[in-house]
């Protein structure tokens, strides 16, 4: 059962009680992410996420870690392009402790100067780690290439240059502008009651005031083309993407099924052709990356440099064929089964349910019951998938980012041609 309470200041409390689940996961969500940052402050949301756990008026950073470890729980956070979450997962009997810890770090963190400097170094190491992990770096590079100059293109962690320039006053100023009750909600799922959540968090969170400073940021314009990034690597990494639907677009379900048939599973066209029939890569996958007003359908694969032209040609040919002919009825049937099974299997933990509850709140302002999702999946027709593919898979829409050793004298534009 899902319940929702709105405090007088506009802050929302949402929970899903799941009988029989021994754990509870609760998160304080802020509808704010790297998309909301100016270029010179890129990474500030992620920087703040780190600092919230570095000591409060009541607890040291070590004390926070010791308390959650003592009950076998998890206290963590993550930053996205459109939201940030601070969460705890514990046995339901330890929910009062989890809520006390979350409220303490969220409302009473000290942001001590020495901790800022220490964490600045940690984040720079995190950025360097991405630079050394090509299957992560390729996606950051693709965003920079595909959505050039737009806030969505920038890396969530920022860059070493922007992180080195952020000062305590900048962090607190950003916190004051964006962390206001109209942008904050609490989501909880698992074996705990809504009344427990309301009783424990309402007094403290009701004291928050004001409204967040917002600005209208139009959706990005996609930049089609080929973007090579030469690196000395064992493999060359490819990320090809095309503009697609937003998270709230009615065609989202058709897009999800299209991506699944293209490269979303072991029976998908690209996996079967590139790995199983030709042995050109260990793995090839497609993905649907969506935001509140835009999105793209992407394909990722890593292969030997000598095989880059063949792999890129196979991906382009698959897009061309599906764009002209659509997918088969059998492919649609498998994609629907994959989507429904994946959804239900993915909700086996309280953490997964909490995340889904929150995403429904952020993008739709309401909880979407599972039967409604299943119904929407079942209603998608071959004609709808074909129409979407024809619109998205045109040659002129494609962008390809390459990272690694690149074949000499390669005519890059031909990689996009079917």
Secondary structure by P-SEA (a helix, b strand, c coil): cbbbbbccccbbbbbbbbccccbbbbbbccccccccccccccaaaaaaaaacccccccccaaaaaaaaaaaccccccccccccccccccccccaaaaaaaaaaaaaccccccaaaaaaaaaaaaaaaaaaaacaaaaaaaaaaaaacccccccccccccaaaaaaccaaaaaaaaaaccccccbbbbbbccccaaaaaaccaaaaaabbbbcbbbbbcbbbbbbbbbbbbccccbbbbbbbcccccccccaaaaaaaaaaaaccccccccccccccccccccccbbbbbbccccbbbbbbbbbcccaaaaaaaaaaaaaaaaacccccaaaaaaaaaaaaaaaaaaaccaaaaaaaaaaaaacccccccaaaaaaaaaaccaaaaaaaaaaccccccbbbbbcccccccccccccccc
